[in-house]
């Protein structure tokens, strides 16, 4: 168990280090995936429009000038507005875009849990232990006595 | 109690679905409004031009379409990376120089562009007519702009007239539709 925890902690450290490196010294490919072409509304890495080419040139220039990923994205937002970002910033009204999916997942989990509970409650009663061989509940004793009498009369 | 909870959940689900449908409808209607304007104008009708107030590219304040009432406006949508705009802009500049004292305004709207590229374009082609910057592209949907350049003509009463020109505007288009805009 402790080995597993150590492995997770190590992985988290590696991921955090990679994220810090990407923020401080981003590559064109990393920024391209986070920026939308305002003309075709695809991420830059998928777009071949003239403005996407121009934006790639701008990003290369900013990377060469030593800008961080956040600085480059802020400069693009200043030019094209927040809609240029593939993921909305985590503040104000845009926070809804981050929170709503989590709320949806939580609501779905609660609904599934409630339904599962209801289904398990609505299951048919288990067959009593003294059930006849065919799995049906035993006959009423009075009815059984009459059936026996009829059968005896029939045999006679 | 359980039934009440179920009713609340159902109402919430219906509300969420209704909101999503309303959002989708709003988006579709907004996009179609611009396209519908083109069809109306090309059919000879004169719908009111969608209003806007935008910053000037040169940083000297803002201009609203409403402030140009009483003048014929050539509304030209462009971007510096647009190839046909390079051929069209000198024609617009020439038309502006010839008609600026006769109640005509050529108004450029630069969108989906870097402002420093747009300024470089203006310097290179020596454009002197007012140019606005639509950073968020908010006017594009209202005017049904699907590419650059595109041009509309607004009459003295703020109505769209003539034709919605998709592609470079010609001298003949400018003469004909500005005359129409001035007659109203």
HADDOCK unambig.tbl for C-alpha pairs under 7 A between the chains (distance, minus, plus):
assign (segid A and resid 38 and name CA) (segid B and resid 112 and name CA) 6.00 0.50 0.50
assign (segid A and resid 39 and name CA) (segid B and resid 112 and name CA) 6.77 0.50 0.50
assign (segid A and resid 50 and name CA) (segid B and resid 81 and name CA) 6.38 0.50 0.50
assign (segid A and resid 51 and name CA) (segid B and resid 81 and name CA) 6.52 0.50 0.50
assign (segid A and resid 79 and name CA) (segid B and resid 114 and name CA) 5.87 0.50 0.50
assign (segid A and resid 79 and name CA) (segid B and resid 115 and name CA) 6.86 0.50 0.50
assign (segid A and resid 79 and name CA) (segid B and resid 135 and name CA) 6.32 0.50 0.50
assign (segid A and resid 80 and name CA) (segid B and resid 112 and name CA) 6.73 0.50 0.50
assign (segid A and resid 80 and name CA) (segid B and resid 135 and name CA) 5.22 0.50 0.50
assign (segid A and resid 80 and name CA) (segid B and resid 136 and name CA) 5.74 0.50 0.50
assign (segid A and resid 81 and name CA) (segid B and resid 135 and name CA) 6.48 0.50 0.50
assign (segid A and resid 81 and name CA) (segid B and resid 136 and name CA) 5.49 0.50 0.50
